[in-house]
Amino acid sequence: MRAAAISTPRLDKMPGMFFSANPKDLKETRHSLLDDKTQKRRPKTFGMDMKAYLRSMIPHSESGMKSSKSKDILSADEVIQWSQSLEKLLANQTGQDVFGNFLKSEFSEENIEFWLACEDYKKTESDLLHCKAEKIYKAFVHSDAAKQINIDFRTRESTAKKIKAPTHTCFDEAQKIIYTLMEKDSYPRFLKSNIYLNLLNDLQANSLK
């Protein structure tokens, strides 16, 4: 896990919109994140898949498609808004996907997966809280979690106690830490990455055609 300075974020910096996490994201994997980092390299097809995905987001002038009329097609203005704050990036479904792929390239996708899982957890019906809390804890918070997030020992222990009698807020403290970690660490690099800059440049070039 990457060491990072952790500070407590302001509550008004937390996004207000909730999104569902893919249930598959909560399944444990056979290898730890450390094993993946040290023993595996990202497959060459990863970059190709990402390029194909980004191309699908760009309207083609010959087809007459206009990004403003299609919820599935990005506009340059939307992507520019992603650079205003992490909150605006995560409030956009495509922004989540693109940022998630960037985090995969840095072997830190567990951060956004945990954040999304927490957002989904907040909408969970009360009678299902215990089951879902256990899954999230085992997948991301437990000291032996396959996708262990980078939080301090006190927060890890505090979260373990809270899920014994789970409420909708038992992951809030850990989620705020991970949000701040992404905001201060990964997000600035994302804005300077080829993934973001190439997408923005292509959209801006396409709008001039």
Backbone torsions as a table, in degrees:
resi	resn	phi	psi	omega
1	MET	NA	143.9	-179.6
2	ARG	-78.3	132.3	176.4
3	ALA	-73.8	139.7	-180.0
4	ALA	-151.4	147.0	177.2
5	ALA	-71.5	135.4	-175.8
6	ILE	-117.9	129.1	177.0
7	SER	-131.2	157.1	-178.0
8	THR	-82.1	121.8	-176.8
9	PRO	-77.4	158.8	173.0
10	ARG	-71.9	145.3	-178.3
11	LEU	-64.6	-32.4	-176.9
12	ASP	-76.8	0.6	175.6
13	LYS	-92.7	-9.2	-179.1
14	MET	-77.7	136.6	178.6
15	PRO	-60.5	146.6	-178.9
16	GLY	-95.2	-8.7	-176.6
17	MET	-97.7	146.7	-177.3
18	PHE	-112.9	143.8	178.8
19	PHE	-135.9	150.4	-178.7
20	SER	-82.7	139.0	175.3
21	ALA	-89.4	148.5	175.1
22	ASN	-67.0	127.0	-179.6
23	PRO	-54.4	-31.1	180.0
24	LYS	-62.2	-26.3	-177.7
25	ASP	-66.3	-20.6	-175.7
26	LEU	-90.8	-2.1	-179.5
27	LYS	-79.6	143.2	179.4
28	GLU	-76.5	146.9	177.7
29	THR	-104.2	163.1	-176.6
30	ARG	-73.1	-27.7	-176.5
31	HIS	-114.8	148.6	178.4
32	SER	-76.6	162.8	178.4
33	LEU	-60.7	-36.5	179.1
34	LEU	-63.0	-42.6	178.5
35	ASP	-60.9	-40.2	179.5
36	ASP	-63.5	-38.0	-177.5
37	LYS	-69.5	-41.9	-171.6
38	THR	-89.0	-25.1	-173.8
39	GLN	-108.5	-17.1	-175.5
40	LYS	-125.0	150.0	170.5
41	ARG	-109.2	151.4	178.2
42	ARG	-61.9	128.4	-178.8
43	PRO	-55.8	147.8	179.8
44	LYS	-60.4	-28.9	-178.1
45	THR	-69.5	-15.9	-179.6
46	PHE	-59.7	-49.8	-179.9
47	GLY	-62.9	-39.2	179.2
48	MET	-65.5	-42.7	179.4
49	ASP	-63.3	-40.6	-178.7
50	MET	-65.9	-40.9	179.2
51	LYS	-62.8	-41.8	179.4
52	ALA	-63.8	-40.3	179.4
53	TYR	-63.7	-45.4	-179.0
54	LEU	-65.4	-37.6	178.0
55	ARG	-61.9	-34.3	-179.0
56	SER	-68.7	-18.5	-179.8
57	MET	-85.6	-10.7	-174.1
58	ILE	-99.3	124.5	-179.9
59	PRO	-67.0	144.7	179.7
60	HIS	-99.0	125.3	-175.4
61	SER	-61.7	-34.1	-177.7
62	GLU	-69.9	-20.4	-179.0
63	SER	-88.3	-10.7	179.4
64	GLY	77.7	11.8	-178.2
65	MET	-75.8	137.6	177.2
66	LYS	-115.3	126.8	-175.3
67	SER	-61.5	-32.0	-177.3
68	SER	-70.2	-15.2	-177.9
69	LYS	-105.0	3.0	-179.7
70	SER	-131.6	123.1	-178.5
71	LYS	-71.3	-14.6	-177.3
72	ASP	-93.7	-8.2	-177.6
73	ILE	-111.9	131.8	-178.4
74	LEU	-79.0	154.8	170.1
75	SER	-117.0	158.6	178.7
76	ALA	-61.2	-35.9	-179.9
77	ASP	-61.8	-40.9	178.6
78	GLU	-61.7	-44.7	-176.9
79	VAL	-69.3	-34.0	175.8
80	ILE	-62.9	-37.5	179.2
81	GLN	-62.2	-29.7	178.4
82	TRP	-58.4	-28.5	-176.9
83	SER	-80.5	-6.8	-178.8
84	GLN	-77.6	-33.5	178.7
85	SER	-170.6	156.4	174.9
86	LEU	-64.5	-32.3	178.8
87	GLU	-58.7	-45.0	-179.3
88	LYS	-70.0	-34.0	177.3
89	LEU	-63.1	-47.3	-176.6
90	LEU	-76.1	-15.2	177.2
91	ALA	-78.8	-7.6	-179.1
92	ASN	-109.7	126.7	-176.3
93	GLN	-59.7	-43.8	178.6
94	THR	-67.7	-34.6	176.2
95	GLY	-60.8	-41.7	176.2
96	GLN	-59.6	-43.9	-177.0
97	ASP	-65.1	-46.0	-177.5
98	VAL	-68.1	-43.4	177.8
99	PHE	-64.2	-39.3	177.6
100	GLY	-60.7	-40.9	178.0
101	ASN	-67.2	-35.0	175.4
102	PHE	-63.7	-44.1	179.3
103	LEU	-63.7	-34.2	175.3
104	LYS	-60.8	-39.9	-180.0
105	SER	-66.0	-20.4	178.3
106	GLU	-103.7	6.6	-179.3
107	PHE	57.8	39.8	178.0
108	SER	-134.8	30.0	-178.3
109	GLU	-65.6	-15.3	179.3
110	GLU	-61.7	-25.1	-178.2
111	ASN	-66.6	-50.8	-179.5
112	ILE	-72.7	-31.6	178.1
113	GLU	-64.2	-41.7	177.7
114	PHE	-66.5	-44.5	-179.9
115	TRP	-59.1	-44.8	179.1
116	LEU	-66.3	-39.1	178.3
117	ALA	-62.1	-38.3	178.4
118	CYS	-67.1	-39.8	178.2
119	GLU	-62.5	-41.0	178.2
120	ASP	-67.2	-40.1	-178.6
121	TYR	-59.6	-37.2	-178.2
122	LYS	-63.2	-19.9	180.0
123	LYS	-98.7	2.9	-175.6
124	THR	-71.4	141.4	176.5
125	GLU	-66.6	146.8	-172.8
126	SER	-55.8	-38.1	-176.8
127	ASP	-74.0	-8.3	179.3
128	LEU	-108.1	-0.2	-175.9
129	LEU	-59.8	-45.5	-174.9
130	HIS	-61.4	-46.1	-178.8
131	CYS	-63.3	-46.0	-177.7
132	LYS	-71.1	-36.1	178.7
133	ALA	-62.4	-40.9	178.3
134	GLU	-62.1	-42.2	-178.8
135	LYS	-64.6	-44.9	179.9
136	ILE	-64.9	-43.3	-179.9
137	TYR	-61.0	-47.1	-178.3
138	LYS	-67.9	-32.3	-177.7
139	ALA	-79.0	-33.6	-171.0
140	PHE	-127.0	-28.3	-169.4
141	VAL	-103.2	-38.3	-178.0
142	HIS	-53.8	147.0	-177.7
143	SER	-61.3	-21.4	177.5
144	ASP	-107.5	16.9	-177.7
145	ALA	-62.5	140.0	179.7
146	ALA	-62.0	-33.4	179.7
147	LYS	-121.5	53.5	-175.0
148	GLN	-59.8	129.1	178.3
149	ILE	-85.8	159.2	-175.1
150	ASN	-91.3	86.8	176.2
151	ILE	-126.4	161.8	-177.7
152	ASP	-74.8	163.0	-176.1
153	PHE	-60.3	-41.5	-177.8
154	ARG	-61.7	-43.4	179.6
155	THR	-67.2	-37.4	179.0
156	ARG	-63.4	-43.9	179.7
157	GLU	-69.1	-39.0	179.5
158	SER	-63.7	-41.2	179.1
159	THR	-66.3	-38.8	178.4
160	ALA	-59.8	-38.2	179.7
161	LYS	-71.7	-39.2	-176.5
162	LYS	-65.9	-35.4	-176.3
163	ILE	-74.5	-8.4	176.1
164	LYS	-69.4	-27.9	173.4
165	ALA	-135.3	70.7	-168.4
166	PRO	-63.8	141.6	171.3
167	THR	-125.6	177.0	-179.7
168	HIS	-70.1	-9.7	-176.6
169	THR	-110.8	7.7	-172.0
170	CYS	-68.1	-17.1	177.8
171	PHE	-103.7	2.4	-173.5
172	ASP	-57.6	-44.9	-177.5
173	GLU	-61.5	-46.9	179.4
174	ALA	-66.6	-37.8	-179.7
175	GLN	-64.4	-40.0	179.1
176	LYS	-63.5	-39.1	178.8
177	ILE	-63.6	-44.7	-178.7
178	ILE	-69.1	-36.1	176.2
179	TYR	-61.1	-45.9	179.1
180	THR	-64.3	-38.2	177.6
181	LEU	-60.9	-45.6	177.8
182	MET	-65.5	-41.2	-177.0
183	GLU	-64.2	-40.9	-175.6
184	LYS	-89.3	-24.3	-172.4
185	ASP	-109.8	-68.0	-173.2
186	SER	-75.5	-40.5	-175.6
187	TYR	-58.6	-46.3	177.5
188	PRO	-60.2	-37.9	178.4
189	ARG	-69.2	-35.3	177.6
190	PHE	-58.9	-43.0	-178.3
191	LEU	-66.5	-19.7	178.4
192	LYS	-101.2	-0.5	-174.6
193	SER	-80.0	158.8	176.1
194	ASN	-64.5	-32.9	179.9
195	ILE	-57.9	-46.8	-178.7
196	TYR	-77.0	-49.3	-174.5
197	LEU	-65.4	-40.3	178.9
198	ASN	-65.8	-39.8	177.6
199	LEU	-62.5	-46.4	-179.5
200	LEU	-63.9	-44.6	-180.0
201	ASN	-62.3	-41.5	179.9
202	ASP	-65.0	-40.6	179.6
203	LEU	-67.3	-41.0	179.0
204	GLN	-66.4	-40.4	178.0
205	ALA	-65.2	-40.0	-178.6
206	ASN	-66.2	-33.9	-179.0
207	SER	-70.1	-18.1	-179.6
208	LEU	-87.9	-10.5	-178.2
209	LYS	-74.6	NA	NA
